[in-house]
Amino acid sequence: MTDVLNALQGDFKLFLQALWEQLDLPQPTRAQYAIADYLQNGPKRLQIQAFRGVGKSWITGAFVLWTLFNNAEKKIMIISASKERADNMSIFLQKLIIETPWLSHLQPKSDDARWSRISFDVLCSPHQAPSVKSVGITGQLTGSRADLMILDDVEVPGNSMTELMREKLIQLCTEAESILTPKDDSRIMYLGTPQTTFTIYRKLAERSYRPFIWPSRYPRDVTPYEGLIAPQLQEDIDNGAEPWETTDPDRFDNEDLLEREASMGRSNFMLQFMLDTSLSDAEKFPLKMADLVVTSLNNTTAPDNVIWCSDRQNVIKDLPTVGLPGDYFYSPMQLQGEWTEYDETICSVDPSGRGTDETAAAYISQKNGFLYLHEMRAYRDGYSDNTLLDILGGCKKYGASKLVVETNFGDGIVSELFKKHIQQTKQFIDIEEVRANVRKEDRIIDALEPVLNQHRLVVDRGVIEWDYSSNKDSAPESRLLYMLFYQMSRMCRMKGAVKHDDRLDCLAQGVKYYTDAMGISAQEAINARKNKEWEDILEDFLDSPQASANHLVFGMSLDQRKQARGIEDNNEVHNWI
C-alpha cells in the first residue's frame, strides 16, 4: 500500500487516473493526461487554454488535492470570475476528500478547523490562512497569502467586453503576484478560454505566463497560435498529422465536432473549440489596417488613381503596426494618371477639455474620390491659443480651405476662438460646424468602414511614424491607447469599446465631410479629362494647325495650351509662346 501511495505522490497523471476511477469516470483522455503533465512539470507561472468540455477545471481541482496529498501544509487560493463558481470548486474538493478513501486522512481532526464553502482546512498545523480558499476575482484578494494560486475562467464576456473592463481585469490579476508567497515552489496557474484577441491571457503570456494551447482539431494554419500549441500536438503536426482531424477522439470525434460547429456557428466554434480568435475578431472589428493605402504623399498634388493590392510584396515591413495579429499596412501597387492639385483640403478638428483626452486635428485632401490623410496632430492642453495657432499653421502648410469643427464640446466656443486667430493671422479659411447626434462607435464605423472597404483612404507614412512615437513619456500600455491605428483596429459597435478615441473620431469626422465626393469614380474622372483634352486638341488644330503641332511636340498640358492661346481667365499671353 505504501508503494502505491508513494507512486500516487510522485506522478500526478497516476493520481488523476486513480481519482477518475474513484469517481467512476472513464480513463483520462490524451488531452487530459497532457494537461496533467503540464500542471505537474510546467513552469512557476503558466496558463492552460483547451477546448470546451475537456475537463480542465476538474483536472485542476484534482491537482489541488494532489498538492495537499503531497504536502498538507500548502496554502491554496482558487479565484474565478464569480464567487459562486469559486465556491462550487471548493465544495467539489471537500466532497472528494470525504468520499475518497486514500484522501480521507486529510480531514481535520480539530473542531476548531475551518470547513465551509468559502474556505476549509485539511489536517495541518494551525495557520492564519486556510488550506483552501475560494474567492471571486472582484472579491477581497489583499490580505491573503497562498503557495498555489489557481485562476479559473476569470475572463468571461461580462467582464471583458470593453477596453476599460479588460484593463480593470488585468489589474485585478496583477494583485495575485502580491498574494503569492515568496517560495521557490510557489506557483500561479490560469485556466480559461480567450474571448477576443485582446484577451488578458495574451497579456499574461507577455508577462512570462507560459501558455499551453490544445484545440479540438489540428489547425489548418498554426500562425494564429504563435508557437504556443501544446508540444504533443506540435509533434503530431511536424509528423504529418491530417489538418482538421480531431486531437482528442476519445473526447470528441469528428461527427460530434461537426454537429457542434453546425449548431454553434463557425465563429463561436473557432473561438470555443479551436481557441482561434482571428475569425471572431475579423467579424467584430471591421476597420482593418490592410484596407488602407500607405505611401508618401505630396502636400499639393496627387495622381489620378491609386491601385490597392494585398500581395505579400506590397506589405510594408519597416513601419510599426499596432493592429490585430496578421493585419499589415500595404503600399499601393500602382499610381496612375497625371499628378494634379487636390480638389479640396480640409482640417478636421475634434476639441476636448483639459485632462486625459486629446484635441485632435487631421489634414485631409480629396481628389477623384480618394481621400489623403497628410498629417494628424494631437494636444493635451484643451484648446489653448498655442494649440489653435498650431492647427492653423498646419492649415497653411497643406492649403486647407476649411475647418470642420465638432461643436458637441464647448457649444461652439472653439469655432469663435478659431475665427479670432484666423483674423489675426490673415488666413482665408471657412469654418463648418458639425454636431454629432449618433452614438460615437456607430458614427465612426459608419463613416470609415465603406471608405476602407473600397481602399479609398490613402495615408502618409509620416502619420504612422508620428502616431507610434507620440506620448513617449507615458507608460507603454498607456501609449497604445492614444494611438490612432490602435484605436482604429480595436473599434467595434460596443459602447466604450475603446478607452480613448479622440484621434479616430477626428479622422472619421473629416472622412464624413467628404461622403459626397466618394461617389466620384477615379476612372471616370480620368476619362472625362482625356475627352476634354481631345476636344481642346481638335479646337486648337482647327484654329492654327502649326501651333497645335508645336504644342503637341512640346508635350504641353491642357492648361499650358490654353495659356499659349490666350484663353485663360486673365487673357494673358505668356512670353514663352
Summary of the structure (lengths in Angstrom):
residues: 577
radius of gyration: 32.3
end to end distance: 111.7
largest distance: 116.8
contacts: 1788
relative contact order: 0.08
helix: 44%
strand: 16%
